[in-house]
Amino acid sequence: MEPCTCYEALINCADKKTNIIFYGHKISVEDFIRDVEGLAASFREMGLKRGDTVTVYLPSCPQGVAAFYACSKLGLVANMVHPLVPVDLLKQNLRKVNSKALMFFDVLLRDENVLDDCGILIRCSVADYVTLRKPVYALFGMAGKRRRDVRRYRSLVKNPVIAEIEGGHDDAVCYMHSGGTGGDPKVVALSNDSFNNTAQAMKLMYHPSEEVRAYNLATLPIFHAYGLCAAVHTALVLGYGVILVPKYDVKTVCRVMKKHRVTCWMVVPAMLKKMMAQNRLDTSALKNLDVIWCGGDVLDECMVEEVDEVLRRRTKRARLMRGYGLTEVCGVCAVNSFDFYKKGSCGKPMPTCEIRIFNDDGDEVPCGERGEIAVCAGGNMIGYLDDGGVTEKYGKKWILTGDVGYVDEEGFLFVVDRKKRSLKIAAVNVFPAQVENCIKTLPFVDEACVVGYLFEGKQYLKAFVTLKASTPRQKVKEQVTAVCRDNLIPYSVPRFVEVLDKMPRTPLGKIDYRSLENK
């Protein structure tokens, strides 16, 4: 793929005869591109200039994807934010990235609750794209007080098209929010090249069993690099249609698979676990499926075997392909494929991607020896918004992942452990350090430590606290839950709270959070 913006990759490579599907409504890719161009024209008319940031506070929906491509065309940066982030936390985010505009969903944020100091406001609605039940969605979105200074997305995309492409292939095209390679929240800047190089690598790595017009099922959110890059952008530039699922639901997935020719599905393990728990995976709806790509979290080998057994019965050749990646490399850098597959591994590095293993001194280790996974890929980030994050070594630029693994003599990657402390709950990144800082704002809390906790097969957060003064245990639990619920996304609220007399310590005097993971 020649150096170009994501917008150019879309208009040059996408199959104009296929569709994007949203809530059962088909939007032709040709019409969608027209909306992208109208939105870009409106962005320019509103005074947004190259390098400015537009915050996309939306679930997986056509408006969010259109904003990404419109930003790419004009050289703007799409700041992709989880739409359940509390308004106060959103406000901090807007200041951090110096956002000039905010796009939001009317069913998730009412006009009267929108921030007064977040620049240009753009209201989006399910009614923008659906035909079935359109009046219902429109009326629901109109509930509450309407502000006159809020623009409507549907009106903006009707602007006359502008021909000029102002973005560059190496411009930052979006900000993603990650746990960082050390477990602290970071803003990751990804370029047009990051997205396009990853898409090209996936094209070289994957060979469909049939040359047919088909759909990629996008159940991954667009505020994740893996979701936006692999499940949406890559699918479109490879000529696939895309089915956008704003909120993962097993019944919806089964219905969509049955109705449409779903060929590819990109998931995180939690999605498969949910389907298997409800006994909905083993169904004839899988008949057209060619592959399931799975990453984003640890995948148990027993689950791989269970899923593959279902796929053997229900499909021609489909397999569950385990992969590895992180936000800093645009979501994916290694994956098993039909050409190269090894049980228990995360596959081989994708084309244009190199993976090495470094020891604590920063030296490369031999095959089979464990160390920190380092990645040099076409999808590498530009860097963190505040402090770099890219290491130069051996004449190349590397992302030090903070994960422990090894590469065997055949070049397959095995991930052994996660050094960083960020966790995945319902496929959403949560950051223990962020939760701990929130809890420590309570006047009676001395120290706090938050860890992952498995309960009845599901991942939750458990908070351990020590107190400055004697406080009723029930009050502690209620207050910890309340302060987190008011200031963090729902997935970051601890399900369990335990009061300790003192925190366990490592030999260096730090809180030994690993010992608490087993309590």
C-alpha positions as CSV (number, residue, x, y, z in Angstrom):
1,M,0.0,0.0,0.0
2,E,1.5,3.3,-1.1
3,P,1.9,5.9,1.7
4,C,-1.5,7.6,2.1
5,T,-4.1,8.6,4.7
6,C,-6.7,6.2,6.0
7,Y,-9.2,8.3,4.1
8,E,-7.4,7.6,0.8
9,A,-7.1,3.9,1.6
10,L,-10.8,3.8,2.2
11,I,-11.8,5.5,-1.1
12,N,-9.2,3.7,-3.2
13,C,-9.7,0.1,-1.8
14,A,-13.1,-0.3,-0.3
15,D,-15.8,-2.2,-2.3
16,K,-18.4,0.5,-3.0
17,K,-21.0,-2.2,-3.7
18,T,-20.9,-3.6,-0.1
19,N,-22.5,-2.2,3.0
20,I,-22.0,-1.1,6.6
21,I,-24.7,-2.6,8.8
22,F,-25.9,-0.8,11.9
23,Y,-29.0,-1.9,13.9
24,G,-30.1,-4.0,10.9
25,H,-29.9,-1.0,8.5
26,K,-27.7,-1.2,5.5
27,I,-25.6,1.8,4.5
28,S,-23.8,1.4,1.2
29,V,-20.1,2.1,1.5
30,E,-20.6,4.6,-1.4
31,D,-23.1,6.6,0.7
32,F,-21.0,6.3,3.8
33,I,-18.0,7.8,2.0
34,R,-20.2,10.6,0.9
35,D,-21.1,11.2,4.5
36,V,-17.4,11.2,5.5
37,E,-16.7,13.9,2.9
38,G,-19.7,16.0,4.0
39,L,-18.5,15.8,7.6
40,A,-15.0,16.7,6.6
41,A,-16.4,19.8,4.8
42,S,-18.3,20.8,7.9
43,F,-15.2,20.4,10.1
44,R,-13.3,22.8,7.9
45,E,-16.3,25.2,7.8
46,M,-16.4,25.2,11.6
47,G,-12.7,26.4,11.6
48,L,-11.0,23.1,12.6
49,K,-7.4,23.1,11.3
50,R,-4.8,20.5,10.7
51,G,-3.5,19.1,14.0
52,D,-6.7,20.0,15.9
53,T,-8.4,17.3,18.0
54,V,-12.0,16.1,17.7
55,T,-13.2,13.9,20.6
56,V,-15.3,11.0,19.5
57,Y,-17.4,10.1,22.6
58,L,-19.3,7.4,20.8
59,P,-19.9,3.6,20.8
60,S,-19.3,1.6,17.6
61,C,-21.5,3.4,15.2
62,P,-21.3,4.9,11.6
63,Q,-20.9,8.4,13.0
64,G,-17.7,7.4,15.0
65,V,-16.2,5.7,12.0
66,A,-17.1,8.6,9.7
67,A,-15.4,11.0,12.2
68,F,-12.2,9.0,12.1
69,Y,-12.0,9.1,8.3
70,A,-13.0,12.8,8.1
71,C,-10.2,13.6,10.6
72,S,-7.8,11.6,8.4
73,K,-8.8,13.6,5.3
74,L,-8.2,17.0,7.0
75,G,-5.2,16.1,9.2
76,L,-7.2,16.3,12.4
77,V,-6.8,13.9,15.3
78,A,-9.8,11.7,16.4
79,N,-9.6,11.3,20.2
80,M,-11.5,8.0,20.7
81,V,-13.1,7.9,24.2
82,H,-15.2,5.3,25.9
83,P,-18.8,6.7,25.9
84,L,-19.4,5.5,29.5
85,V,-16.6,7.6,30.9
86,P,-18.1,10.0,33.5
87,V,-18.5,13.6,32.4
88,D,-16.0,14.9,35.0
89,L,-13.4,12.4,33.7
90,L,-14.3,13.3,30.1
91,K,-13.6,17.0,30.9
92,Q,-10.1,16.1,32.1
93,N,-9.5,14.2,28.9
94,L,-10.7,17.1,26.8
95,R,-8.2,19.4,28.5
96,K,-5.4,16.9,28.2
97,V,-5.7,16.5,24.5
98,N,-6.8,20.2,23.9
99,S,-9.9,19.0,22.1
100,K,-11.7,21.5,19.9
101,A,-14.9,19.5,19.3
102,L,-17.0,16.8,21.0
103,M,-19.2,14.3,19.2
104,F,-21.7,12.5,21.5
105,F,-24.7,10.1,21.4
106,D,-28.0,11.5,22.4
107,V,-29.1,8.3,24.2
108,L,-26.0,8.4,26.4
109,L,-25.6,12.1,27.1
110,R,-28.3,14.7,27.2
111,D,-27.7,18.2,25.9
112,E,-28.2,19.7,29.3
113,N,-25.3,17.6,30.7
114,V,-22.9,18.5,28.0
115,L,-19.9,20.5,29.1
116,D,-20.0,24.2,28.5
117,D,-16.2,24.5,27.7
118,C,-15.6,21.7,25.3
119,G,-15.8,23.7,22.1
120,I,-17.9,22.6,19.1
121,L,-20.7,20.2,20.1
122,I,-22.1,17.6,17.7
123,R,-25.1,15.5,18.6
124,C,-25.4,12.0,17.0
125,S,-28.4,9.7,17.1
126,V,-29.3,6.1,16.2
127,A,-32.0,7.8,14.1
128,D,-29.3,9.3,11.9
129,Y,-29.0,5.9,10.1
130,V,-31.9,3.6,10.9
131,T,-35.2,3.4,9.0
132,L,-36.9,0.8,11.1
133,R,-38.2,2.5,14.3
134,K,-36.6,5.8,13.2
135,P,-39.4,7.9,14.8
136,V,-39.0,6.1,18.1
137,Y,-35.2,6.7,18.2
138,A,-35.8,10.3,17.1
139,L,-38.3,11.0,19.9
140,F,-36.1,9.3,22.5
141,G,-33.2,11.5,21.5
142,M,-35.3,14.7,21.7
143,A,-36.2,14.0,25.4
144,G,-34.8,16.6,27.8
145,K,-33.7,20.2,27.1
146,R,-32.2,20.9,23.7
147,R,-29.4,23.4,23.4
148,R,-29.3,25.7,20.3
149,D,-25.5,25.6,20.1
150,V,-25.4,21.9,19.6
151,R,-25.0,20.9,15.9
152,R,-26.8,17.8,14.4
153,Y,-24.6,15.2,12.7
154,R,-27.2,14.5,10.1
155,S,-27.1,18.1,9.0
156,L,-23.3,18.3,8.9
157,V,-22.9,15.4,6.5
158,K,-25.0,17.2,3.9
159,N,-22.4,19.8,3.3
160,P,-21.0,20.1,-0.2
161,V,-17.9,17.9,-0.7
162,I,-14.4,19.5,-0.6
163,A,-11.7,17.9,-2.9
164,E,-8.6,18.8,-1.0
165,I,-6.9,16.2,1.2
166,E,-4.9,18.0,3.9
167,G,-3.8,15.1,6.0
168,G,-0.4,13.3,5.6
169,H,0.4,9.6,5.8
170,D,2.6,10.2,8.9
171,D,0.2,12.5,10.7
172,A,-1.3,11.4,14.0
173,V,-4.9,10.3,13.0
174,C,-6.2,9.3,16.4
175,Y,-5.6,9.1,20.1
176,M,-6.3,5.8,21.9
177,H,-6.3,5.4,25.6
178,S,-4.1,2.5,26.9
179,G,-2.8,1.1,30.1
180,G,0.7,1.9,28.8
181,T,3.4,-0.7,28.9
182,G,3.8,0.0,32.6
183,G,0.2,-0.1,33.6
184,D,-0.5,3.6,34.0
185,P,-3.1,5.3,31.8
186,K,-1.5,6.8,28.6
187,V,-2.7,8.6,25.5
188,V,-1.3,6.8,22.5
189,A,-0.8,8.7,19.2
190,L,-1.3,6.5,16.1
191,S,-0.6,7.7,12.6
192,N,-2.3,7.0,9.3
193,D,0.7,4.8,8.5
194,S,0.1,2.8,11.7
195,F,-3.4,1.9,10.5
196,N,-2.5,1.3,6.9
197,N,0.6,-0.7,7.5
198,T,-1.3,-3.0,9.9
199,A,-4.1,-3.4,7.3
200,Q,-1.6,-4.3,4.6
201,A,0.2,-6.8,7.0
202,M,-3.2,-8.5,7.7
203,K,-3.9,-8.7,4.0
204,L,-0.6,-10.4,3.3
205,M,-1.1,-12.8,6.2
206,Y,-4.7,-13.9,5.6
207,H,-6.0,-15.7,2.5
208,P,-9.8,-16.1,2.4
209,S,-11.1,-19.5,1.4
210,E,-13.4,-17.9,-1.2
211,E,-13.4,-14.7,-3.2
212,V,-16.9,-13.6,-2.1
213,R,-18.4,-10.4,-0.9
214,A,-18.8,-11.0,2.8
215,Y,-18.9,-9.2,6.2
216,N,-16.6,-8.8,9.1
217,L,-18.5,-8.8,12.4
218,A,-17.2,-5.8,14.5
219,T,-18.2,-6.6,18.1
220,L,-15.0,-4.9,19.3
221,P,-15.5,-1.2,20.2
222,I,-14.0,1.5,18.0
223,F,-12.4,3.2,21.0
224,H,-9.9,0.2,21.0
225,A,-7.1,0.1,18.5
226,Y,-7.8,-3.6,17.8
227,G,-11.5,-2.8,17.1
228,L,-11.0,0.3,14.9
229,C,-8.0,-0.9,13.0
230,A,-8.5,-4.6,12.6
231,A,-12.2,-5.0,12.8
232,V,-13.2,-1.9,10.8
233,H,-10.5,-0.2,8.8
234,T,-8.7,-3.3,7.7
235,A,-12.0,-5.0,6.8
236,L,-13.1,-2.0,4.7
237,V,-9.9,-1.6,2.8
238,L,-9.8,-5.4,2.1
239,G,-13.3,-5.0,0.5
240,Y,-15.4,-6.5,3.2
241,G,-18.7,-5.1,4.5
242,V,-18.7,-4.4,8.2
243,I,-21.4,-5.1,10.8
244,L,-21.2,-2.6,13.7
245,V,-22.4,-3.9,17.1
246,P,-22.5,-1.0,19.6
247,K,-23.0,-3.3,22.6
248,Y,-22.0,-6.9,22.7
249,D,-24.9,-9.2,23.1
250,V,-25.0,-13.0,22.4
251,K,-28.5,-13.0,20.9
252,T,-27.6,-10.1,18.6
253,V,-24.4,-11.8,17.4
254,C,-26.3,-15.0,16.7
255,R,-29.0,-13.2,14.8
256,V,-26.5,-11.2,12.7
257,M,-24.5,-14.3,11.8
258,K,-27.7,-16.1,10.8
259,K,-28.9,-13.2,8.6
260,H,-25.7,-12.1,6.9
261,R,-22.7,-13.9,5.4
262,V,-20.3,-13.3,8.3
263,T,-16.9,-14.5,7.2
264,C,-14.5,-13.0,9.8
265,W,-15.0,-12.3,13.4
266,M,-12.5,-10.5,15.7
267,V,-13.1,-11.1,19.4
268,V,-11.6,-10.9,22.9
269,P,-11.8,-14.1,25.0
270,A,-14.6,-12.7,27.2
271,M,-16.9,-12.6,24.2
272,L,-16.4,-16.3,23.4
273,K,-16.7,-17.2,27.1
274,K,-20.1,-15.5,27.2
275,M,-21.4,-17.3,24.1
276,M,-20.2,-20.7,25.4
277,A,-21.7,-20.1,28.9
278,Q,-25.1,-19.5,27.2
279,N,-24.6,-22.5,24.9
280,R,-25.1,-20.3,21.8
281,L,-21.8,-20.9,20.0
282,D,-22.7,-24.3,18.6
283,T,-25.2,-23.1,15.9
284,S,-25.8,-23.4,12.2
285,A,-25.4,-19.6,12.0
286,L,-21.6,-20.2,11.9
287,K,-21.8,-21.9,8.5
288,N,-20.2,-19.1,6.5
289,L,-17.5,-18.3,9.0
290,D,-14.0,-18.6,7.8
291,V,-11.9,-17.5,10.8
292,I,-12.2,-16.1,14.3
293,W,-9.3,-13.8,15.3
294,C,-8.8,-13.6,19.1
295,G,-6.6,-11.3,21.1
296,G,-6.6,-8.6,23.7
297,D,-6.3,-10.9,26.7
298,V,-5.1,-14.3,27.9
299,L,-6.8,-17.2,26.0
300,D,-7.0,-20.5,27.7
301,E,-5.9,-23.5,25.6
302,C,-8.9,-25.5,26.7
303,M,-11.2,-22.8,25.3
304,V,-9.3,-22.9,22.0
305,E,-9.9,-26.6,21.8
306,E,-13.6,-26.3,22.6
307,V,-14.2,-23.5,20.1
308,D,-12.2,-25.4,17.4
309,E,-14.3,-28.5,18.0
310,V,-17.5,-26.5,17.3
311,L,-16.0,-24.9,14.2
312,R,-14.9,-28.3,12.8
313,R,-18.6,-29.4,13.0
314,R,-20.2,-26.2,11.7
315,T,-17.8,-24.7,9.1
316,K,-15.6,-25.7,6.2
317,R,-12.2,-24.8,7.6
318,A,-12.6,-22.1,10.3
319,R,-10.3,-22.0,13.3
320,L,-9.8,-19.8,16.3
321,M,-6.6,-17.9,15.7
322,R,-4.9,-16.6,18.8
323,G,-2.9,-13.4,18.4
324,Y,-1.0,-10.8,20.3
325,G,-0.9,-7.1,20.2
326,L,-1.4,-3.9,22.2
327,T,-2.7,-0.4,21.6
328,E,0.9,0.9,21.0
329,V,1.2,-1.3,17.9
330,C,-2.3,-0.5,16.5
331,G,-3.9,-3.6,18.1
332,V,-2.1,-6.6,16.6
333,C,1.5,-7.6,15.7
334,A,1.5,-11.4,15.8
335,V,-1.1,-14.0,15.0
336,N,-1.6,-17.6,14.1
337,S,-2.8,-18.2,10.5
338,F,-3.7,-20.9,8.1
339,D,-0.1,-20.8,6.8
340,F,1.6,-20.8,10.2
341,Y,0.0,-22.3,13.3
342,K,1.3,-23.7,16.6
343,K,-0.7,-24.8,19.6
344,G,-0.3,-22.5,22.7
345,S,1.5,-19.8,20.7
346,C,0.3,-16.3,19.6
347,G,1.6,-17.1,16.1
348,K,4.3,-15.5,14.1
349,P,5.0,-11.8,13.7
350,M,2.9,-10.4,10.8
351,P,4.6,-9.2,7.7
352,T,6.5,-5.9,8.2
353,C,6.6,-6.7,11.9
354,E,9.7,-7.9,13.9
355,I,9.6,-9.2,17.5
356,R,12.6,-9.7,19.7
357,I,13.0,-10.6,23.4
358,F,15.2,-8.4,25.6
359,N,16.6,-9.1,29.1
360,D,16.5,-6.6,31.9
361,D,19.8,-5.0,30.6
362,G,18.2,-4.4,27.2
363,D,20.1,-7.1,25.4
364,E,18.5,-9.6,23.0
365,V,18.2,-13.1,24.4
366,P,18.5,-16.4,22.4
367,C,15.5,-18.4,21.1
368,G,13.5,-20.0,23.8
369,E,14.8,-17.7,26.6
370,R,12.3,-15.6,28.4
371,G,12.4,-11.8,28.6
372,E,10.5,-8.7,27.7
373,I,8.7,-8.7,24.4
374,A,9.8,-5.9,22.1
375,V,8.0,-5.0,18.8
376,C,9.2,-3.1,15.8
377,A,6.3,-2.9,13.3
378,G,4.7,-0.7,10.7
379,G,1.9,-0.3,13.1
380,N,4.0,1.2,15.9
381,M,2.7,4.3,17.5
382,I,4.2,7.7,17.1
383,G,4.5,7.8,20.8
384,Y,2.7,8.7,24.0
385,L,1.2,12.1,24.1
386,D,3.2,13.1,27.2
387,D,6.5,11.1,27.3
388,G,7.6,9.2,24.2
389,G,7.4,5.5,24.8
390,V,9.5,4.4,21.8
391,T,13.0,3.0,22.3
392,E,15.8,3.2,19.7
393,K,18.0,0.1,19.6
394,Y,19.9,-1.9,16.9
395,G,19.1,1.0,14.5
396,K,15.3,0.5,14.8
397,K,12.5,1.9,16.9
398,W,11.0,-0.5,19.4
399,I,7.9,-0.7,21.6
400,L,8.9,-2.4,24.9
401,T,5.6,-4.0,25.8
402,G,6.1,-4.8,29.5
403,D,5.0,-8.4,28.7
404,V,7.2,-11.5,29.4
405,G,7.5,-14.1,26.7
406,Y,9.8,-16.0,24.4
407,V,10.2,-16.8,20.7
408,D,10.9,-20.4,19.7
409,E,13.3,-21.6,17.0
410,E,10.6,-21.6,14.4
411,G,9.7,-18.0,15.1
412,F,6.5,-18.5,17.1
413,L,5.7,-16.1,20.0
414,F,4.7,-17.4,23.4
415,V,3.4,-14.9,26.0
416,V,4.2,-16.1,29.5
417,D,3.0,-13.3,31.8
418,R,1.8,-9.7,31.9
419,K,4.2,-7.4,33.7
420,K,1.9,-4.4,33.5
421,R,-1.0,-4.2,35.9
422,S,-3.8,-3.1,33.6
423,L,-6.7,-5.5,33.5
424,K,-9.5,-6.3,31.1
425,I,-13.0,-6.4,32.3
426,A,-15.7,-7.1,29.7
427,A,-13.1,-6.3,27.1
428,V,-12.5,-2.9,28.6
429,N,-9.1,-1.7,29.9
430,V,-9.2,-0.8,33.6
431,F,-6.2,0.6,35.5
432,P,-5.7,-0.4,39.1
433,A,-3.5,2.6,39.8
434,Q,-6.3,4.9,38.7
435,V,-8.8,3.2,40.9
436,E,-6.4,3.3,43.9
437,N,-5.9,7.0,43.5
438,C,-9.6,7.5,43.4
439,I,-10.1,5.5,46.6
440,K,-7.4,7.3,48.4
441,T,-9.3,10.6,48.1
442,L,-11.6,9.2,50.9
443,P,-10.4,10.9,54.2
444,F,-10.3,7.7,56.2
445,V,-8.3,5.7,53.7
446,D,-4.6,5.3,54.3
447,E,-3.5,2.9,51.5
448,A,-5.3,1.1,48.7
449,C,-4.4,-1.7,46.4
450,V,-6.7,-3.0,43.6
451,V,-6.3,-6.3,41.9
452,G,-8.2,-8.6,39.6
453,Y,-10.5,-11.1,41.2
454,L,-12.2,-14.1,39.6
455,F,-15.6,-14.8,41.0
456,E,-17.8,-17.6,39.5
457,G,-15.6,-17.5,36.4
458,K,-15.9,-13.8,35.8
459,Q,-13.2,-11.1,36.2
460,Y,-13.9,-8.3,38.7
461,L,-11.9,-5.8,40.8
462,K,-11.2,-6.3,44.4
463,A,-10.0,-3.4,46.6
464,F,-7.9,-3.8,49.7
465,V,-7.6,-0.7,52.0
466,T,-6.0,0.2,55.2
467,L,-7.5,2.9,57.4
468,K,-6.1,6.1,59.1
469,A,-8.7,5.8,61.8
470,S,-11.3,3.2,63.0
471,T,-14.2,3.2,60.6
472,P,-17.2,0.8,60.4
473,R,-16.4,-1.8,57.7
474,Q,-19.8,-1.4,56.1
475,K,-19.3,2.3,55.7
476,V,-15.9,1.7,54.2
477,K,-17.3,-0.6,51.5
478,E,-20.2,1.8,50.7
479,Q,-17.9,4.8,50.4
480,V,-15.3,3.1,48.3
481,T,-18.0,1.9,45.9
482,A,-19.6,5.3,45.8
483,V,-16.5,7.3,45.1
484,C,-15.5,5.0,42.3
485,R,-18.9,4.9,40.8
486,D,-19.1,8.7,40.7
487,N,-15.6,9.2,39.2
488,L,-14.8,6.2,37.1
489,I,-16.2,4.1,34.3
490,P,-18.5,1.3,35.6
491,Y,-16.0,-1.4,34.8
492,S,-13.5,0.3,37.2
493,V,-15.8,0.1,40.2
494,P,-14.5,-2.7,42.6
495,R,-17.1,-5.5,43.2
496,F,-15.4,-6.5,46.4
497,V,-13.8,-4.4,49.2
498,E,-11.7,-5.7,52.1
499,V,-10.2,-3.9,55.0
500,L,-6.7,-5.0,56.1
501,D,-4.7,-4.1,59.2
502,K,-1.6,-3.6,57.1
503,M,-0.5,-4.1,53.5
504,P,1.8,-6.9,52.6
505,R,5.2,-5.6,51.4
506,T,8.0,-6.7,49.0
507,P,11.6,-6.8,50.2
508,L,11.9,-3.3,48.8
509,G,9.0,-2.0,50.9
510,K,6.5,-1.7,48.0
511,I,2.9,-3.0,48.4
512,D,3.0,-6.7,47.3
513,Y,0.0,-6.6,45.0
514,R,0.7,-10.1,43.7
515,S,0.2,-11.7,47.0
516,L,-3.2,-10.0,47.3
517,E,-4.3,-11.4,43.9
518,N,-4.7,-14.8,45.6
519,K,-6.7,-13.6,48.6
